[in-house]
């Protein structure tokens, strides 16, 4: 038995709607999984060890987060006095000479926060780069 052209047209339209819905779902899932961080935005990355790094997030795939252009706070005050003065240090000047690149195991990341445009840390990074 032969199907009518109206029935074939309805099947084709339904197939196109189904394909469009599938494409939408795939794009939505991709955005959720891979497009979470801007590569031009600095973030504060807080670890379960108490360390905090301020950096660009280059990649956030798999079990590791890749940081570049990394800074951290260094205590620059006298250890015998209360309080504390901190200065911003750029990763790479340490005795073991690391590159300014770091892979962090996501199991040890407690929190990731974007730095606001009026952040004191972001201002210090900009000043450091202008030197």
C-alpha atoms as one frame of an Amber mdcrd trajectory, in Angstrom:
protein
   0.000   0.000   0.000   1.352   3.378  -0.987   1.393   6.307   1.480  -0.065
   9.638   0.527   2.205  12.608  -0.134   0.604  14.460   2.796   1.665  11.666
   5.144   5.204  11.681   3.754   5.391  15.458   4.147   4.222  15.215   7.769
   6.878  12.566   8.467   9.576  14.790   6.944   8.467  17.793   9.025   8.449
  15.671  12.203  11.946  14.380  11.402  13.220  17.957  10.916  11.691  19.045
  14.229  13.307  16.082  15.971  16.722  16.872  14.442  16.421  20.560  15.416
  15.525  19.590  18.997  18.495  17.195  19.173  20.876  19.906  17.906  19.518
  22.332  20.519  20.038  19.784  23.333  23.615  19.047  22.198  24.465  22.771
  22.029  22.941  23.374  25.463  24.905  20.494  27.031  28.123  21.653  25.355
  27.629  25.130  26.803  27.061  23.719  30.289  30.082  21.431  30.176  32.719
  23.400  28.266  31.892  27.085  28.138  31.846  27.923  31.827  34.858  30.240
  32.148  36.025  33.186  30.079  39.684  32.912  29.042  40.041  36.710  29.368
  38.675  36.942  32.948  40.830  36.583  36.074  39.497  34.254  38.753  40.336
  33.566  42.374  40.841  29.807  42.748  40.569  28.627  46.362  42.057  25.240
  47.297  41.403  22.900  50.211  45.037  23.427  51.289  44.283  27.094  52.034
  46.210  28.303  48.974  44.584  30.884  46.716  45.667  31.611  43.163  44.539
  34.466  40.929  44.787  33.482  37.302  43.272  33.024  33.886  41.540  29.685
  33.443  42.846  28.278  30.183  41.047  24.951  30.277  38.459  23.291  32.478
  38.167  19.832  30.947  38.583  16.469  32.552  39.881  16.106  36.093  42.190
  19.138  35.948  41.826  22.885  35.614  44.634  24.621  33.734  45.666  28.044
  35.039  47.907  30.566  33.269  49.222  34.039  34.191  49.144  33.034  37.855
  49.522  35.276  40.911  49.283  34.604  44.626  49.429  36.594  47.850  52.699
  36.575  49.714  53.041  37.667  53.336  55.461  40.596  53.272  55.172  41.723
  56.893  57.336  40.938  59.872  56.260  37.476  61.121  56.605  38.667  64.739
  53.922  41.342  64.369  50.176  40.805  64.348  48.050  41.446  61.301  49.905
  41.188  58.090  50.796  42.933  54.922  50.499  41.040  51.707  51.997  41.627
  48.312  51.088  40.052  45.022  53.662  37.652  43.581  53.700  36.217  40.065
  54.304  32.493  39.743  57.670  31.776  38.165  60.162  33.567  40.384  60.455
  30.746  42.923  63.687  28.833  43.518  62.576  25.811  41.493  61.786  28.052
  38.482  58.288  26.925  37.479  56.641  28.082  34.279  53.638  30.334  34.735
  51.305  27.395  34.168  49.562  25.141  36.655  47.308  22.099  36.481  45.040
  21.782  39.517  43.193  18.617  40.439  39.523  19.631  40.596  39.032  17.444
  43.685  41.061  20.039  45.646  39.303  23.157  44.358  36.806  24.533  46.875
  35.662  27.634  45.053  36.275  29.648  41.890  35.294  33.317  41.856  35.582
  35.849  39.037  37.447  39.003  40.052  35.342  42.135  39.715  36.589  45.114
  37.754  37.144  47.074  40.997  39.083  44.256  42.720  42.274  45.331  44.503
  43.927  42.118  43.310  43.013  42.840  39.690  44.366  46.395  40.030  47.632
  44.981  41.399  47.872  42.535  38.463  47.351  45.371  35.970  50.002  47.490
  37.747  52.414  44.535  37.777  51.996  44.040  34.034  52.635  47.748  33.347
  56.056  47.636  35.029
